[in-house]
Structures are given as C-alpha cells and as structure tokens.
Amino acid sequence: MSKELTLEEIKKAYERIRPNIKRTLMDYSFNISEILGCNLYLKLEMLQRCKAFKFRGALSKISTLPKGSKIACASAGNHSQGCALASKICGINCVVYMPETAPQAKVAATRGYGAEVRQYGQTFDDANKKCLEDLKVEKDLIFVPPFDDFDVMAGQGTIGLEIYEDLKDVQTVVVSVGGGGLCAGVATAIKALSPKCRIVAVNAALFPNTYLKYQKEKGREIDPLAESEPKTGKKPLADGIAVKVPGSLTYPYISKYVDEFVVVSEREISLAIAVLSQRCKCVVEGAGASTLAAVLFHKFKYEKGENIVCIMSGGNIPLKKLCECFAEAEEYLEKM
C-alpha cells in the first residue's frame, strides 16, 4: 500500500486495473453546451462495470492481495458490487455486509458476482458495525474501505488520467464528494498533469459536511443552502454522497487540490437527473447528476466557451425515483 497519493501511484493502479475496466466515454453535450455557453463534456462512469466508478477503486485495492485471500466490506450500494466483482476477477473470497433494508436488486446483484452477503440491522451503520466486529474475530478477513484507502483512491484517480488523455485543454473538472475518494484521486491526477485546471467539488446540501469543513478552513462564505435545505425524511436523491464525515485520508487531498466547493439542493439534483435523461439520453443517479446541477444552476462562474468536464459517477437509480424526477422537471424541461 502506498503511503501517499501521487500521480505515479495512480499510474501504477491504472496498469493493474486496465485489463478489466471499461475506458468510459467522455461525451460532448452539444445541446447543453449551447444552452449554458460552455463546452460541456460528460465523463460517463455510469457505463463502467457495475455501473459506477466504485469498481475502479475496489479492483485497484483487491488486485494487490494474494489469491485466496478473504475480504470484507460494508455497503448498501455501489461499493458492495464493485468489491464483489473485483474479488471474482482476482480469485478472492468476498463477504459483503448490507442492511436488511437494502434493495433486493442490489443484494441479488452482489450475490450474483459471487460474494457472500451478510445482512444486519436497518441501516448502513448497523451493517458496518457488525462488519467491524467480525473483523476482530475472523482474523482472515481483510477490510476494503469504500474510500479511505490509498489504493482505492488511486483507482478512482485513473478517471483523471483518462480525462486528461481525452481533453488536454480541460479547464474545469466538476466532481461530487461523499467520502472523498473520487475527488481526492481525480484532483491529484489532474493537478499533476494540468496544474492550471480548476477542480470544483460538489456536496448535496442535505449532507454538506465536507463543504462546510472546507469553506470554514479556507475562510470562505457559507452558502445559506447548506444550512437551510429542508429535511423531508425521505431518502436523499444523492444517497451515494450522503456521508456525514469526510475520510481522514481523503480530505487532505481535497483541501490541497480543490479550487472551489459548492452545494446543490435536492430539487436541483432532481432536475439535473431529468435533463441528463431527456437531453443526453443518460440515466444517472443523484450523486453523478449533482455535478451537472452545479453547472446548470451556475454554482460557480465560468467563461464563455470554457471546457468543463462533469463526472457522471454512477447510474444505479431506482426506476420509481427516476419517474419522480421526470414528473418534477416537466415544466422546467419545456422551458429549456
């Protein structure tokens, strides 16, 4: 395991995972570019295996372990499937801890990749607690964190390598932040390859913890949205980035390399999901759509004709939720 995240470590991770990942398309959106007055590119990680970027980080970590090892992870979402498939590829035994309330489709998909699924409690925290307890007893289990690990971060950073290879004159990269593995990895790669490129990080306003930490640390103004977004009790649209505490390993890289940090509301994420589906023919989950929401609703300033890349981090959104987003966006879409 590397003890710091560098461009060299990200390149090493890319060599490890390249044979088994998809090099996802970076698609230029003509119609949204025309509407917004910029050159907008979408990095389509929702077309990655397991339909999310998480597969890169899981494979980067698990591919460093000896065959026959046994890993454990806790997740109700994309990390579980990423670890399960990566383990199958690498000849590793995999135990995934999921809450009893996890969607059966995700449980079935995780088992379908060959993982043993252990379900405990009603929440992710319950399942994660059980995972950590079992790690103390089952000494053969190796924990694979969802973000707070250098090999995982390096795997996510390979997205940055591909962005730069496809668009050398990229000027802004917009990336969503949950635990911070994706942002830390991509920002590290991009800043090493193109130091003048701006990194814009995005939090959902319902979970603005990393945003608030960053803004206060930098002495910057707090967007009122981060403290006033109504709590409805519903599951957040961007559940993939609904993280209360940023990673202890990931945050220093966010602090070092992120140029601007913004927040987007539930409504803005919902409208972005609908726009991506109708105008770009892309089915994207809330965490991924939050990056487009930041551009659509002018959360940061950009120049006319600026080359902006939004990372579409995943596409695992329930059909019912997608339909709700369309219903909410009908009037908005007609006016675009």
N, C-alpha and C positions, 0 to 999 in steps of 0.2 A: 504494500500500500504506500502510495506517495504521501509525504508529509506536508506538501503544499500543492496548490493547484496552479499549474503553469501550462503554457502553450505546448511544451514538449510532452507533458503528461497527457494532454488532450489528444495529441497526435498519436501517442502510443495506444491510447484507448481506441482510437479510430482503426488502427491496424488490427486490434483484437476483434472488434465487432463488425468491421466492414463486410466480411463474407456472409453475415447473417441478418443484416438490417436492410431496409429499403433506403436508398438515397431519395428522399422525398422531393417532390417538385416545388420549385419556387415560382408561383404563378403570378403573372402581371394582371392586375384587375383594371381593364380599360374603363369600364363604366364608373366604378367608384373613384378611380383616379381623376376622371373628368369632373365628377361632382365635387370632389374635395380640392382639386387644383394641385395635386401632388402626383408623384409616380409611386403608386401603391403596389407592393408585392406581398403575396401571402405565402409563407413557408408552411406547406401542407403536412404537418406532422400527424394530423388525424388520419392520414393514409399510411402511417407507419404500421408495422406488425403490432397486433393488439390494439391498433387504432389510437395510439398515444405515444408521446416521446419517452415515457417511462421505460419502455423496453430497452432503449439505448443504455441508460444508467444501470439497469438491472443486469444486462448482459455484460457490461464493462466490469462490474464487480464480480459476478459469478464466474466469469471466464478466467479469473485469476486463481480460482480454487481448484484443488486436486479433484479428479474424477472420483465419484463415490462419496464425496462429502455430503453433508445434510444441512441445508439452510432453512432458516425460519424468517418469516416476515409477517407484519400485521398490516392489513389494508382492507378497505371496503370498496376499492376502486381499481385504478389503472396499475398501481404498483404490484398488486397481487397477480394479475395476469402477466405482467412483464416478468416477474420473478419465476412464475410457473413455466412460461415458455423458454426463458433463458436457461432454466435448470434442465429442462428436457433436452435442449440443444447440447448442453455441456456435460450431460451424464451425471447430474447432481440430483440428489433427493431433495424434495421441497415440501415444507409444511407451511401452509398459509392460515393465519388466524383472521377470522372475519366475524363481525357481529351477527347474531341470529336474525337481525333485521335487514341484512344485506340483500339486495335484489337477487332473486333466484337465478336470473340470467347470468349474473356475474359469478355467482357461486358455481354454476354449471360450466361456464367458460373456463374458470380456473381449474376445476377438476378435469375438464377436457384436455388441458395441456399436461395432465399427469400429476398434478400436485395433490397432496393430502390436505383437505380443508378441515380445520377445526373451528367450530362456531361457538362463540361465548358472548353472553351479555347482549345488551340492547344497543350499545354504541361502539364506535371505533375504540374509544378509550378503554372500554371493558375488554375488548379483544386484545388490545395492545398490552394491557396489564397482565393478562393471562399468558401472552407470549413471553413477556419478560420474566414472569415467574417460572415458566417451564424451562427457559434458558438456564436458570440456576440449577435445575435438577437434571435435565437432559444435556449432559456436557458435550455431546457430539453435535449439538445444534450450533450453527454459525448464523448470527443475526445479520440480515441485509437491510439496512435502514432505507427509507424511501428517499432521503435527500442528504442527510448529514453524514456524508462519507466521501472521501476524496476520489475514489474510483467511480462512484456513482456520479459525482459532479463532473468528472472528466468525460464520462459517457454522454452526459447531456450537452457538454461543451462541443461535441462533434457537430451539433447543429450549426454552431457558429462557423466552423470550418467550411461547411457546405454553403452557407450564406455568402461568405466572402469569395469562395471559388466561383459562384454563380453571378455575383454582382460586386465587382471590385470597387466600384464607386458608390457603395452603400453609404448613406449619410446618417440614417437613424434606424435603430432596431428597437422594436417595442416587444417587451416580454412580460408575461404575467408572473406573479410571485406568490407562492404558497409557503413551503418550507425554504425555498430559495435555491434549490439545486440547479434548476434550469437556468435561472437568471445568473447565478454565480458562474456556471460553466460557459454559457454563451458570452457573457460580458468579458470574461477572462480571455477567451479566444479572439473575440472581435477587437478588443482594445490592443492586443498584441499584434494583430495583423493590420489594423487600421485605427491608430490612436485617436484620430480626429472624429471618428464615427461616434455619434451620440447614442447612449443607451437610456431608454425610457422604461422604467419599471411600472407595473400596474398592480394595484391591490383592489379587490372588491371592497366597497365601502362598508359592508357588513362585517368584514374581518380586516380592518385597516392597521393591524398591529405593527407590521414591518414598516409600512408607510409612516406611521406616527413616530416610530423609533428613529427612522432615517431623517424625517423632517426636523425633529427636535435636535438631533445630533448635529445637523447642518445649520441649525438656526434659521430655518425657513418657515414661511407661513403655513398654517394648517388649513386645508380646505374644509369648510364647515360641513360638507357632505360626510366626511369621515367621522363626525361626531353626532350627526343628525339623521342618518339613514334609518328609516323606521324598521323595527324588529317585528316581523309579522308572525314569527313562529314556524313559518314554512321552511323546508329545506332550501338552502341558498342555491341560486342558479349556478354559481361558480363553486360548487362543492369541492372541486379539485384543488382550489386555492384557499379553502376555508380553514386556515391554520392559525392557531392562537399565538404561537411563539415561533419566531424565525430560528433557523438552525444556528447552533453555536459555531459550526464550521463554515456554513454558507454566508452568514451575514457579513463578516469582514470583507468578503469579495464584493458583495453588493454595495457596501459602504465605500469601497475603494473605486469601483468602476462605474456605478450607476450615476448618470448625469442629472436626471430628473425622475421624480417619483410622483405618480398621480393615483387618484381613486376614481372608480366608476360605480354608478348606482345599479341596483337590480333592474330597473327599467331600461337603463342604457345597455346593459348586457343583453337583456331580452330582445331589444330592437336590433342589436348587432347580430344576434343569432339569426333573426328573421332576414336581415339584409344579406347575410352570407348565404343563406339557403336560396333566396329568390334571385339575387343579382349575380352571385358567384357559383351557384349550384354546389355549395359546400355545406355539409352537415357538420357543425362544430359545436362542441359542448361549451358551457358557460365560461370555464377558465380560459379556453382558447379565444373565444369571442370577445373577452374583456380587452384584448389588445386592439381590436378594431374599434371597439367602443371608445377607447381613448382617443383615436384619430377622428372618428365620426363626430364626436361631441367636443372636439377642439380642447382637449385637456392640456395640451401643450402647443406652443407655437411652432410653425414650420414655414419654410419658404415655398413660394410657388415653384413647382417642378422638382421639389425635394424627393430624393429616392428613399422611401420608407419601407421597411420590412416588418410585417406583423407576424409573429409566430403563432400559428394555429395549433396549440399544443395537444389537442385531443378531440375525438369525435364521438365519445361514448355518452350520448344524451338520450334519455328515455323518450319514446315517441309521444307520449302524453305531454311531456314538458315542451317538446318541440312545437306541438299543436297550440299550446297555450301561448307560446312566444309569437306565433303567427297571428293569433287572434288579437293580441295586444298591439301588434305592429301594423295592422291592416291600414289604418288611416295614415300612419307615418310613411309606409311604403308607397302609397298612392301619391304623396306629395314629393317624393324624391325625384 
